[in-house]
Each structure stands twice: as structure tokens, then as C-alpha cells.
């Protein structure tokens, strides 16, 4: 499975493969990966906001 497909599945952009085995531990792992990916994207947006938009208003 490609990394872009996995990211799309984490962000609910693409449906997951119905034939893929789903164990309880895989659900936990994917949930934690989803949370960390969303937190990373929010942090990147905050950094971009600070670097690009804040100097414009000074």
C-alpha cells in the first residue's frame, strides 16, 4: 500500500480496503496515527500563519 493512499485513508478521503483484516490493535494504531497526523497538519498551518501573515500586520 502506498503512503499517499494510507494518508488518504487516515484523513477519511479514501475508503479503506474491505478485504483488509481489522484487529482491535490495528484500529488503535490507525487511530493514534490519525490523531498525530492531524496535530502535525495543524502545527504546520500555525507555523505558516506565524511566518507569512503576522509580519504583514506589523
PDB file of N, H, CA, C and O in Angstrom:
ATOM      1  N   UNK A   1       0.854  -1.181   0.000  1.00  0.00           N
ATOM      2  CA  UNK A   1       0.000   0.000   0.000  1.00  0.00           C
ATOM      3  C   UNK A   1       0.895   1.237   0.000  1.00  0.00           C
ATOM      4  O   UNK A   1       1.870   1.305   0.748  1.00  0.00           O
ATOM      5  N   UNK A   2       0.562   2.201  -0.831  1.00  0.00           N
ATOM      6  H   UNK A   2      -0.230   2.146  -1.439  1.00  0.00           H
ATOM      7  CA  UNK A   2       1.356   3.405  -0.932  1.00  0.00           C
ATOM      8  C   UNK A   2       1.102   4.362   0.217  1.00  0.00           C
ATOM      9  O   UNK A   2       0.060   4.318   0.872  1.00  0.00           O
ATOM     10  N   UNK A   3       2.069   5.218   0.444  1.00  0.00           N
ATOM     11  H   UNK A   3       2.916   5.253  -0.088  1.00  0.00           H
ATOM     12  CA  UNK A   3       1.968   6.148   1.569  1.00  0.00           C
ATOM     13  C   UNK A   3       0.846   7.165   1.353  1.00  0.00           C
ATOM     14  O   UNK A   3       0.186   7.566   2.312  1.00  0.00           O
ATOM     15  N   UNK A   4       0.622   7.588   0.102  1.00  0.00           N
ATOM     16  H   UNK A   4       1.158   7.263  -0.677  1.00  0.00           H
ATOM     17  CA  UNK A   4      -0.434   8.571  -0.159  1.00  0.00           C
ATOM     18  C   UNK A   4      -1.808   7.965   0.064  1.00  0.00           C
ATOM     19  O   UNK A   4      -2.718   8.632   0.557  1.00  0.00           O
ATOM     20  N   UNK A   5      -1.956   6.698  -0.302  1.00  0.00           N
ATOM     21  H   UNK A   5      -1.217   6.156  -0.703  1.00  0.00           H
ATOM     22  CA  UNK A   5      -3.236   6.019  -0.069  1.00  0.00           C
ATOM     23  C   UNK A   5      -3.491   5.873   1.426  1.00  0.00           C
ATOM     24  O   UNK A   5      -4.614   6.066   1.890  1.00  0.00           O
ATOM     25  N   UNK A   6      -2.449   5.532   2.178  1.00  0.00           N
ATOM     26  H   UNK A   6      -1.536   5.376   1.801  1.00  0.00           H
ATOM     27  CA  UNK A   6      -2.585   5.377   3.625  1.00  0.00           C
ATOM     28  C   UNK A   6      -2.973   6.703   4.270  1.00  0.00           C
ATOM     29  O   UNK A   6      -3.842   6.736   5.141  1.00  0.00           O
ATOM     30  N   UNK A   7      -2.333   7.801   3.849  1.00  0.00           N
ATOM     31  H   UNK A   7      -1.626   7.773   3.141  1.00  0.00           H
ATOM     32  CA  UNK A   7      -2.686   9.114   4.382  1.00  0.00           C
ATOM     33  C   UNK A   7      -4.125   9.479   4.029  1.00  0.00           C
ATOM     34  O   UNK A   7      -4.843  10.042   4.855  1.00  0.00           O
ATOM     35  N   UNK A   8      -4.545   9.165   2.818  1.00  0.00           N
ATOM     36  H   UNK A   8      -3.961   8.707   2.147  1.00  0.00           H
ATOM     37  CA  UNK A   8      -5.913   9.454   2.410  1.00  0.00           C
ATOM     38  C   UNK A   8      -6.910   8.657   3.249  1.00  0.00           C
ATOM     39  O   UNK A   8      -7.977   9.166   3.592  1.00  0.00           O
ATOM     40  N   UNK A   9      -6.573   7.427   3.578  1.00  0.00           N
ATOM     41  H   UNK A   9      -5.706   7.014   3.300  1.00  0.00           H
ATOM     42  CA  UNK A   9      -7.451   6.622   4.426  1.00  0.00           C
ATOM     43  C   UNK A   9      -7.492   7.175   5.846  1.00  0.00           C
ATOM     44  O   UNK A   9      -8.551   7.174   6.473  1.00  0.00           O
ATOM     45  N   UNK A  10      -6.356   7.651   6.368  1.00  0.00           N
ATOM     46  H   UNK A  10      -5.495   7.652   5.859  1.00  0.00           H
ATOM     47  CA  UNK A  10      -6.326   8.226   7.714  1.00  0.00           C
ATOM     48  C   UNK A  10      -7.197   9.468   7.799  1.00  0.00           C
ATOM     49  O   UNK A  10      -7.853   9.697   8.815  1.00  0.00           O
ATOM     50  N   UNK A  11      -7.210  10.269   6.745  1.00  0.00           N
ATOM     51  H   UNK A  11      -6.677  10.082   5.920  1.00  0.00           H
ATOM     52  CA  UNK A  11      -7.976  11.515   6.752  1.00  0.00           C
ATOM     53  C   UNK A  11      -9.389  11.343   6.199  1.00  0.00           C
ATOM     54  O   UNK A  11     -10.073  12.332   5.936  1.00  0.00           O
ATOM     55  N   UNK A  12      -9.829  10.101   6.020  1.00  0.00           N
ATOM     56  H   UNK A  12      -9.273   9.298   6.233  1.00  0.00           H
ATOM     57  CA  UNK A  12     -11.167   9.770   5.526  1.00  0.00           C
ATOM     58  C   UNK A  12     -11.427  10.333   4.133  1.00  0.00           C
ATOM     59  O   UNK A  12     -12.576  10.613   3.791  1.00  0.00           O
ATOM     60  N   UNK A  13     -10.380  10.504   3.319  1.00  0.00           N
ATOM     61  H   UNK A  13      -9.447  10.276   3.597  1.00  0.00           H
ATOM     62  CA  UNK A  13     -10.550  10.967   1.950  1.00  0.00           C
ATOM     63  C   UNK A  13     -10.849   9.782   1.035  1.00  0.00           C
ATOM     64  O   UNK A  13     -11.601   9.905   0.069  1.00  0.00           O
ATOM     65  N   UNK A  14     -10.258   8.649   1.349  1.00  0.00           N
ATOM     66  H   UNK A  14      -9.647   8.549   2.134  1.00  0.00           H
ATOM     67  CA  UNK A  14     -10.424   7.443   0.527  1.00  0.00           C
ATOM     68  C   UNK A  14     -10.912   6.310   1.422  1.00  0.00           C
ATOM     69  O   UNK A  14     -10.493   6.193   2.574  1.00  0.00           O
ATOM     70  N   UNK A  15     -11.800   5.478   0.885  1.00  0.00           N
ATOM     71  H   UNK A  15     -12.141   5.573  -0.050  1.00  0.00           H
ATOM     72  CA  UNK A  15     -12.303   4.340   1.646  1.00  0.00           C
ATOM     73  C   UNK A  15     -11.209   3.285   1.783  1.00  0.00           C
ATOM     74  O   UNK A  15     -10.386   3.100   0.886  1.00  0.00           O
ATOM     75  N   UNK A  16     -11.218   2.596   2.929  1.00  0.00           N
ATOM     76  H   UNK A  16     -11.886   2.746   3.657  1.00  0.00           H
ATOM     77  CA  UNK A  16     -10.231   1.544   3.144  1.00  0.00           C
ATOM     78  C   UNK A  16     -10.639   0.282   2.411  1.00  0.00           C
ATOM     79  O   UNK A  16     -11.794   0.117   2.020  1.00  0.00           O
ATOM     80  N   UNK A  17      -9.674  -0.603   2.232  1.00  0.00           N
ATOM     81  H   UNK A  17      -8.736  -0.469   2.550  1.00  0.00           H
ATOM     82  CA  UNK A  17      -9.906  -1.869   1.541  1.00  0.00           C
ATOM     83  C   UNK A  17     -10.783  -2.767   2.424  1.00  0.00           C
ATOM     84  O   UNK A  17     -10.394  -3.058   3.555  1.00  0.00           O
ATOM     85  N   UNK A  18     -11.942  -3.211   1.951  1.00  0.00           N
ATOM     86  H   UNK A  18     -12.258  -2.975   1.032  1.00  0.00           H
ATOM     87  CA  UNK A  18     -12.823  -4.040   2.796  1.00  0.00           C
ATOM     88  C   UNK A  18     -12.245  -5.434   3.063  1.00  0.00           C
ATOM     89  O   UNK A  18     -12.655  -6.084   4.024  1.00  0.00           O
ATOM     90  N   UNK A  19     -11.311  -5.905   2.244  1.00  0.00           N
ATOM     91  H   UNK A  19     -10.978  -5.377   1.463  1.00  0.00           H
ATOM     92  CA  UNK A  19     -10.714  -7.230   2.442  1.00  0.00           C
ATOM     93  C   UNK A  19      -9.548  -7.210   3.419  1.00  0.00           C
ATOM     94  O   UNK A  19      -9.029  -8.266   3.782  1.00  0.00           O
ATOM     95  N   UNK A  20      -9.128  -6.028   3.850  1.00  0.00           N
ATOM     96  H   UNK A  20      -9.549  -5.170   3.556  1.00  0.00           H
ATOM     97  CA  UNK A  20      -8.001  -5.911   4.781  1.00  0.00           C
ATOM     98  C   UNK A  20      -8.435  -6.376   6.168  1.00  0.00           C
ATOM     99  O   UNK A  20      -9.495  -5.974   6.649  1.00  0.00           O
ATOM    100  N   UNK A  21      -7.633  -7.215   6.813  1.00  0.00           N
ATOM    101  H   UNK A  21      -6.772  -7.542   6.422  1.00  0.00           H
ATOM    102  CA  UNK A  21      -8.010  -7.667   8.158  1.00  0.00           C
ATOM    103  C   UNK A  21      -7.966  -6.508   9.156  1.00  0.00           C
ATOM    104  O   UNK A  21      -7.042  -5.694   9.135  1.00  0.00           O
ATOM    105  N   UNK A  22      -8.977  -6.441  10.032  1.00  0.00           N
ATOM    106  H   UNK A  22      -9.727  -7.101  10.050  1.00  0.00           H
ATOM    107  CA  UNK A  22      -9.048  -5.377  11.026  1.00  0.00           C
ATOM    108  C   UNK A  22      -9.045  -6.008  12.420  1.00  0.00           C
ATOM    109  O   UNK A  22     -10.025  -6.630  12.828  1.00  0.00           O
ATOM    110  N   UNK A  23      -7.952  -5.844  13.135  1.00  0.00           N
ATOM    111  H   UNK A  23      -7.156  -5.339  12.803  1.00  0.00           H
ATOM    112  CA  UNK A  23      -7.901  -6.303  14.516  1.00  0.00           C
ATOM    113  C   UNK A  23      -8.079  -5.085  15.416  1.00  0.00           C
ATOM    114  O   UNK A  23      -7.995  -3.943  14.967  1.00  0.00           O
ATOM    115  N   UNK A  24      -8.323  -5.350  16.680  1.00  0.00           N
ATOM    116  H   UNK A  24      -8.391  -6.278  17.045  1.00  0.00           H
ATOM    117  CA  UNK A  24      -8.513  -4.259  17.633  1.00  0.00           C
ATOM    118  C   UNK A  24      -7.247  -3.408  17.736  1.00  0.00           C
ATOM    119  O   UNK A  24      -7.330  -2.185  17.844  1.00  0.00           O
ATOM    120  N   UNK A  25      -6.077  -4.049  17.702  1.00  0.00           N
ATOM    121  H   UNK A  25      -6.009  -5.043  17.614  1.00  0.00           H
ATOM    122  CA  UNK A  25      -4.818  -3.307  17.839  1.00  0.00           C
ATOM    123  C   UNK A  25      -4.533  -2.460  16.604  1.00  0.00           C
ATOM    124  O   UNK A  25      -3.942  -1.386  16.712  1.00  0.00           O
ATOM    125  N   UNK A  26      -4.949  -2.933  15.436  1.00  0.00           N
ATOM    126  H   UNK A  26      -5.429  -3.806  15.348  1.00  0.00           H
ATOM    127  CA  UNK A  26      -4.790  -2.128  14.221  1.00  0.00           C
ATOM    128  C   UNK A  26      -5.684  -0.897  14.280  1.00  0.00           C
ATOM    129  O   UNK A  26      -5.286   0.177  13.830  1.00  0.00           O
ATOM    130  N   UNK A  27      -6.879  -1.037  14.825  1.00  0.00           N
ATOM    131  H   UNK A  27      -7.203  -1.910  15.191  1.00  0.00           H
ATOM    132  CA  UNK A  27      -7.768   0.118  14.988  1.00  0.00           C
ATOM    133  C   UNK A  27      -7.125   1.156  15.898  1.00  0.00           C
ATOM    134  O   UNK A  27      -7.164   2.351  15.608  1.00  0.00           O
ATOM    135  N   UNK A  28      -6.530   0.697  17.003  1.00  0.00           N
ATOM    136  H   UNK A  28      -6.498  -0.274  17.238  1.00  0.00           H
ATOM    137  CA  UNK A  28      -5.866   1.622  17.924  1.00  0.00           C
ATOM    138  C   UNK A  28      -4.691   2.316  17.234  1.00  0.00           C
ATOM    139  O   UNK A  28      -4.518   3.528  17.360  1.00  0.00           O
ATOM    140  N   UNK A  29      -3.894   1.547  16.513  1.00  0.00           N
ATOM    141  H   UNK A  29      -4.035   0.562  16.412  1.00  0.00           H
ATOM    142  CA  UNK A  29      -2.720   2.111  15.851  1.00  0.00           C
ATOM    143  C   UNK A  29      -3.135   3.147  14.806  1.00  0.00           C
ATOM    144  O   UNK A  29      -2.548   4.226  14.736  1.00  0.00           O
ATOM    145  N   UNK A  30      -4.134   2.826  14.004  1.00  0.00           N
ATOM    146  H   UNK A  30      -4.610   1.948  14.060  1.00  0.00           H
ATOM    147  CA  UNK A  30      -4.571   3.763  12.975  1.00  0.00           C
ATOM    148  C   UNK A  30      -5.209   5.001  13.601  1.00  0.00           C
ATOM    149  O   UNK A  30      -5.062   6.106  13.078  1.00  0.00           O
ATOM    150  N   UNK A  31      -5.906   4.825  14.704  1.00  0.00           N
ATOM    151  H   UNK A  31      -6.025   3.928  15.129  1.00  0.00           H
ATOM    152  CA  UNK A  31      -6.482   5.981  15.405  1.00  0.00           C
ATOM    153  C   UNK A  31      -5.409   6.919  15.932  1.00  0.00           C
ATOM    154  O   UNK A  31      -5.528   8.137  15.806  1.00  0.00           O
ATOM    155  N   UNK A  32      -4.359   6.354  16.524  1.00  0.00           N
ATOM    156  H   UNK A  32      -4.262   5.364  16.626  1.00  0.00           H
ATOM    157  CA  UNK A  32      -3.263   7.187  17.033  1.00  0.00           C
ATOM    158  C   UNK A  32      -2.520   7.862  15.880  1.00  0.00           C
ATOM    159  O   UNK A  32      -2.134   9.026  15.992  1.00  0.00           O
ATOM    160  N   UNK A  33      -2.319   7.149  14.786  1.00  0.00           N
ATOM    161  H   UNK A  33      -2.633   6.204  14.695  1.00  0.00           H
ATOM    162  CA  UNK A  33      -1.673   7.761  13.621  1.00  0.00           C
ATOM    163  C   UNK A  33      -2.521   8.900  13.072  1.00  0.00           C
ATOM    164  O   UNK A  33      -1.989   9.931  12.661  1.00  0.00           O
ATOM    165  N   UNK A  34      -3.824   8.719  13.063  1.00  0.00           N
ATOM    166  H   UNK A  34      -4.256   7.882  13.396  1.00  0.00           H
ATOM    167  CA  UNK A  34      -4.731   9.758  12.567  1.00  0.00           C
ATOM    168  C   UNK A  34      -4.630  11.006  13.444  1.00  0.00           C
ATOM    169  O   UNK A  34      -4.552  12.120  12.927  1.00  0.00           O
ATOM    170  N   UNK A  35      -4.632  10.828  14.763  1.00  0.00           N
ATOM    171  H   UNK A  35      -4.696   9.922  15.183  1.00  0.00           H
ATOM    172  CA  UNK A  35      -4.526  11.961  15.687  1.00  0.00           C
ATOM    173  C   UNK A  35      -3.208  12.683  15.502  1.00  0.00           C
ATOM    174  O   UNK A  35      -3.182  13.913  15.450  1.00  0.00           O
ATOM    175  N   UNK A  36      -2.107  11.945  15.403  1.00  0.00           N
ATOM    176  H   UNK A  36      -2.127  10.946  15.446  1.00  0.00           H
ATOM    177  CA  UNK A  36      -0.804  12.589  15.258  1.00  0.00           C
ATOM    178  C   UNK A  36      -0.676  13.302  13.916  1.00  0.00           C
ATOM    179  O   UNK A  36      -0.045  14.356  13.838  1.00  0.00           O
ATOM    180  N   UNK A  37      -1.259  12.751  12.868  1.00  0.00           N
ATOM    181  H   UNK A  37      -1.772  11.895  12.931  1.00  0.00           H
ATOM    182  CA  UNK A  37      -1.213  13.397  11.554  1.00  0.00           C
ATOM    183  C   UNK A  37      -2.016  14.701  11.564  1.00  0.00           C
ATOM    184  O   UNK A  37      -1.566  15.705  11.011  1.00  0.00           O
ATOM    185  N   UNK A  38      -3.180  14.695  12.176  1.00  0.00           N
ATOM    186  H   UNK A  38      -3.545  13.879  12.625  1.00  0.00           H
ATOM    187  CA  UNK A  38      -3.993  15.908  12.255  1.00  0.00           C
ATOM    188  C   UNK A  38      -3.283  16.974  13.095  1.00  0.00           C
ATOM    189  O   UNK A  38      -3.300  18.152  12.739  1.00  0.00           O
ATOM    190  N   UNK A  39      -2.662  16.571  14.205  1.00  0.00           N
ATOM    191  H   UNK A  39      -2.648  15.613  14.495  1.00  0.00           H
ATOM    192  CA  UNK A  39      -1.915  17.522  15.032  1.00  0.00           C
ATOM    193  C   UNK A  39      -0.740  18.110  14.260  1.00  0.00           C
ATOM    194  O   UNK A  39      -0.453  19.300  14.388  1.00  0.00           O
ATOM    195  N   UNK A  40      -0.065  17.303  13.469  1.00  0.00           N
ATOM    196  H   UNK A  40      -0.298  16.336  13.365  1.00  0.00           H
ATOM    197  CA  UNK A  40       1.053  17.787  12.659  1.00  0.00           C
ATOM    198  C   UNK A  40       0.576  18.812  11.629  1.00  0.00           C
ATOM    199  O   UNK A  40       1.210  19.851  11.447  1.00  0.00           O
ATOM    200  N   UNK A  41      -0.536  18.523  10.957  1.00  0.00           N
ATOM    201  H   UNK A  41      -1.052  17.678  11.104  1.00  0.00           H
ATOM    202  CA  UNK A  41      -1.058  19.458   9.960  1.00  0.00           C
ATOM    203  C   UNK A  41      -1.487  20.779  10.597  1.00  0.00           C
ATOM    204  O   UNK A  41      -1.277  21.842  10.014  1.00  0.00           O
ATOM    205  N   UNK A  42      -2.077  20.722  11.774  1.00  0.00           N
ATOM    206  H   UNK A  42      -2.248  19.859  12.248  1.00  0.00           H
ATOM    207  CA  UNK A  42      -2.442  21.949  12.483  1.00  0.00           C
ATOM    208  C   UNK A  42      -1.199  22.741  12.853  1.00  0.00           C
ATOM    209  O   UNK A  42      -1.187  23.965  12.718  1.00  0.00           O
ATOM    210  N   UNK A  43      -0.142  22.062  13.322  1.00  0.00           N
ATOM    211  H   UNK A  43      -0.151  21.068  13.432  1.00  0.00           H
ATOM    212  CA  UNK A  43       1.099  22.740  13.675  1.00  0.00           C
ATOM    213  C   UNK A  43       1.743  23.391  12.455  1.00  0.00           C
ATOM    214  O   UNK A  43       2.270  24.499  12.559  1.00  0.00           O
ATOM    215  N   UNK A  44       1.712  22.732  11.315  1.00  0.00           N
ATOM    216  H   UNK A  44       1.284  21.832  11.230  1.00  0.00           H
ATOM    217  CA  UNK A  44       2.266  23.314  10.087  1.00  0.00           C
ATOM    218  C   UNK A  44       1.477  24.559   9.691  1.00  0.00           C
ATOM    219  O   UNK A  44       2.067  25.557   9.278  1.00  0.00           O
ATOM    220  N   UNK A  45       0.161  24.513   9.811  1.00  0.00           N
ATOM    221  H   UNK A  45      -0.318  23.702  10.146  1.00  0.00           H
ATOM    222  CA  UNK A  45      -0.656  25.684   9.495  1.00  0.00           C
ATOM    223  C   UNK A  45      -0.352  26.846  10.433  1.00  0.00           C
ATOM    224  O   UNK A  45      -0.306  27.994   9.991  1.00  0.00           O
ATOM    225  N   UNK A  46      -0.145  26.575  11.702  1.00  0.00           N
ATOM    226  H   UNK A  46      -0.182  25.643  12.062  1.00  0.00           H
ATOM    227  CA  UNK A  46       0.191  27.631  12.658  1.00  0.00           C
ATOM    228  C   UNK A  46       1.542  28.241  12.324  1.00  0.00           C
ATOM    229  O   UNK A  46       1.694  29.461  12.375  1.00  0.00           O
ATOM    230  N   UNK A  47       2.525  27.416  11.982  1.00  0.00           N
ATOM    231  H   UNK A  47       2.402  26.425  11.940  1.00  0.00           H
ATOM    232  CA  UNK A  47       3.854  27.929  11.627  1.00  0.00           C
ATOM    233  C   UNK A  47       3.770  28.788  10.369  1.00  0.00           C
ATOM    234  O   UNK A  47       4.379  29.856  10.306  1.00  0.00           O
ATOM    235  N   UNK A  48       3.023  28.332   9.371  1.00  0.00           N
ATOM    236  H   UNK A  48       2.528  27.465   9.422  1.00  0.00           H
ATOM    237  CA  UNK A  48       2.864  29.126   8.150  1.00  0.00           C
ATOM    238  C   UNK A  48       2.181  30.450   8.467  1.00  0.00           C
ATOM    239  O   UNK A  48       2.572  31.492   7.940  1.00  0.00           O
ATOM    240  N   UNK A  49       1.175  30.419   9.316  1.00  0.00           N
ATOM    241  H   UNK A  49       0.858  29.572   9.744  1.00  0.00           H
ATOM    242  CA  UNK A  49       0.479  31.634   9.715  1.00  0.00           C
ATOM    243  C   UNK A  49       1.440  32.612  10.386  1.00  0.00           C
ATOM    244  O   UNK A  49       1.434  33.803  10.078  1.00  0.00           O
ATOM    245  N   UNK A  50       2.265  32.107  11.304  1.00  0.00           N
ATOM    246  H   UNK A  50       2.270  31.139  11.555  1.00  0.00           H
ATOM    247  CA  UNK A  50       3.210  32.974  12.010  1.00  0.00           C
ATOM    248  C   UNK A  50       4.276  33.543  11.084  1.00  0.00           C
ATOM    249  O   UNK A  50       4.651  34.708  11.215  1.00  0.00           O
ATOM    250  N   UNK A  51       4.759  32.747  10.166  1.00  0.00           N
ATOM    251  H   UNK A  51       4.454  31.801  10.060  1.00  0.00           H
ATOM    252  CA  UNK A  51       5.838  33.199   9.293  1.00  0.00           C
ATOM    253  C   UNK A  51       5.364  34.099   8.159  1.00  0.00           C
ATOM    254  O   UNK A  51       6.097  34.990   7.729  1.00  0.00           O
ATOM    255  N   UNK A  52       4.163  33.878   7.678  1.00  0.00           N
ATOM    256  H   UNK A  52       3.569  33.154   8.028  1.00  0.00           H
ATOM    257  CA  UNK A  52       3.705  34.597   6.492  1.00  0.00           C
ATOM    258  C   UNK A  52       2.770  35.750   6.840  1.00  0.00           C
ATOM    259  O   UNK A  52       2.981  36.871   6.379  1.00  0.00           O
ATOM    260  N   UNK A  53       1.763  35.500   7.629  1.00  0.00           N
ATOM    261  H   UNK A  53       1.592  34.589   8.005  1.00  0.00           H
ATOM    262  CA  UNK A  53       0.734  36.503   7.837  1.00  0.00           C
ATOM    263  C   UNK A  53       1.054  37.510   8.953  1.00  0.00           C
ATOM    264  O   UNK A  53       0.701  38.683   8.832  1.00  0.00           O
ATOM    265  N   UNK A  54       1.691  37.090   9.997  1.00  0.00           N
ATOM    266  H   UNK A  54       1.978  36.137  10.096  1.00  0.00           H
ATOM    267  CA  UNK A  54       1.957  38.012  11.099  1.00  0.00           C
ATOM    268  C   UNK A  54       2.906  39.152  10.722  1.00  0.00           C
ATOM    269  O   UNK A  54       2.666  40.279  11.154  1.00  0.00           O
ATOM    270  N   UNK A  55       3.979  38.925   9.935  1.00  0.00           N
ATOM    271  H   UNK A  55       4.174  38.009   9.584  1.00  0.00           H
ATOM    272  CA  UNK A  55       4.813  40.072   9.547  1.00  0.00           C
ATOM    273  C   UNK A  55       4.074  41.090   8.687  1.00  0.00           C
ATOM    274  O   UNK A  55       4.475  42.252   8.638  1.00  0.00           O
ATOM    275  N   UNK A  56       3.025  40.688   8.022  1.00  0.00           N
ATOM    276  H   UNK A  56       2.699  39.743   8.062  1.00  0.00           H
ATOM    277  CA  UNK A  56       2.266  41.631   7.193  1.00  0.00           C
ATOM    278  C   UNK A  56       1.492  42.640   8.025  1.00  0.00           C
ATOM    279  O   UNK A  56       1.231  43.751   7.565  1.00  0.00           O
ATOM    280  N   UNK A  57       1.121  42.266   9.244  1.00  0.00           N
ATOM    281  H   UNK A  57       1.334  41.363   9.618  1.00  0.00           H
ATOM    282  CA  UNK A  57       0.307  43.132  10.098  1.00  0.00           C
ATOM    283  C   UNK A  57       1.134  43.966  11.070  1.00  0.00           C
ATOM    284  O   UNK A  57       0.558  44.694  11.879  1.00  0.00           O
ATOM    285  N   UNK A  58       2.435  43.888  11.023  1.00  0.00           N
ATOM    286  H   UNK A  58       2.903  43.297  10.366  1.00  0.00           H
ATOM    287  CA  UNK A  58       3.276  44.675  11.939  1.00  0.00           C
ATOM    288  C   UNK A  58       3.609  46.004  11.379  1.00  0.00           C
ATOM    289  O   UNK A  58       4.307  46.787  12.023  1.00  0.00           O
TER     290      UNK A  58
END
